[in-house]
C-alpha cells in the first residue's frame, strides 16, 4: 500500500469518529436529558434547606443524566420496530442500521451502571435506588409491555418520568419524606397532559405504530377531557408543596398562576376546530410549566438562604450589643 492510500484511509477513519460520536449521542436523546436535569435541579434545591454540597449536586446531575441516557438507549433498541413505522422516528440510528444492537446494549449498560455508581458513591444509596427504580419502570414495565399493550401505558411511564426530581430531592435530603412524595405526584400528573398532547398532534404516527394511547383508543375528545382533569389534579398538587411548608409563598403564587393559565389553555380546546394546533400549544406550555416549577424551587432556596443569612446576622448583632452593654 502506498503512502497516498494509507493517508486516505487514515483520513476516512478520522472523519468517521465524529459520525460515530453523533450516532451514540443521538441514541441518548440529549433534549430529554436536558429537560429532566432542570427538574433534578429543582428537586435538589427544594430539599437543600440553604445548604448545598457542590460535589453532591454535580454528581447528582451527572448520575441522573447517565441513567436517563441509558434508558433512552434501551428504548431505542426495544422500539426499533415501532420506530420504523413512525415518520418522526424512522431515521433513528438503530432503524437505519448505523449501530448494531449488541453495541447499543453494551453502551446502555455502561451508561446506566456508571450513573447509578456515581449516585451511590457521591450522593447517597437512596438516590441510586430511585434511579434504578426509574429505569426498571421505564424499560421493564413501560417500554417492554405497557406502551405496546395498554392504554394505561402513559400512566406507567409517568412514574418513571417523575423520578428525576425525586432523585434530586433524595440526593440533597438523604431521605424520602412528604416533600419527595408530593414531588412524585406533581411530576407524574404533569406527564399525563404533556404526553396526551403529544399523542394528539402525533396521532397518525401512533396509529401507524399501533400504540394504544388514549387518543387512538378512545378518541381526541376523551383525551381532551383527560387533559383537563389531570391539569386540575396537577394544580392542586403543586399547592401542597407550600401548604406543607416545603415551598414558600413566591413559589405558591407563581406555580398557582401558571397552573391556572395551563388549565385555561386546556379548556380553550373545546372551542377550537384545529386539534393539532391546540395540542402543540398544550405541549409547548407544559414545557414552560415544568421549567417555571423547577425555577421557583431554586428561587425559594435562594430566598431561604437569604433569610437564614439575615437571621444569622441579626443574631450576631444582638449578641454584640449585649456584650458591649
NORDAFEN-V5590 format. One line per field, one symbol per residue. ss: DSSP state (@ for helix, = for strand, . for the rest). phi: phi as a letter, one per 40 degrees, with the letter a starting at -180 (. if undefined). psi: psi as a letter, one per 20 degrees, with the letter a starting at -180 (. if undefined). A space follows every 10 residues. Layout:
BEGIN
ss: ???
phi: ???
psi: ???
END
This chain:
BEGIN
ss: ..@@@@@@@@ @@@@@@@@@@ @@@@@@@..@ @@@@@@@@@@ @@@@@@@@.. ...@@@@@@@ @@@@@@@@@@ @@@@@@@@.@ @@@....... ..@@@@.... @@@@@@@@@@ @@@@@@@@@@ @@@.@@@@@@ @@@@@@@@@@ @@@@@@@@@. ..@@@@@@@@ @.@@@@@@@@ @@@....@@@ @@@@@@@@@@ @@@@@@@@@@ @.@@@@@@.. ...@@@@..@ @@@@@@@@@@ @@@@@@@@@@ @@@.....@@ @@@@@@@@@@ @@@@@@@@@@ @...@@@@@@ @@@@@@@@@@ @@@@@@@@@@ @@@@@@@@@@ @@@@@@@@@@ @@@@.
phi: .ccccccccc ccccccdccc ccccccccfd ccccdccccd ddccccccfg bbcdcccccc dcccdcccdd cccdcccccc ccdccbdcbc ccdcccgcac cdccccdccc cccccccccc cbbacccccc ccdccccccc ccccbcdcba ccdccccccc cccdcccdcc cccgabbdcc ccddcdcccc cccdcccdcc cbdccccccf cccdcccbhc ccccccdccc cccccccccd dcccgcaccc ddcccccccc cccdcccccc bbcccccccc cdcccccddc ccdccccccd cccccccccc cccccccccc ccccc
psi: prhggghghg hhgghhghgg ghghghhimh ggggghhghg gggghhihlj opohggghhg ggggghgggg hhggghghjh gghhiphhji jqghhikiqq ggghgggggg gggggggggg hierhgghgh gggghggggg gfghfhhhiq ijhggghhgh hihghggggh hhhkqoahgh gggggghghh hghghhgghg ikghghghil plrghggirh hhhghhgggh hghgghhhhh hghjjiqahg ggggggghgh hghghghihi jqhnhggghh gggghhgggh ggggghhggh gghggggggg ggggghgghg ghgh.
END
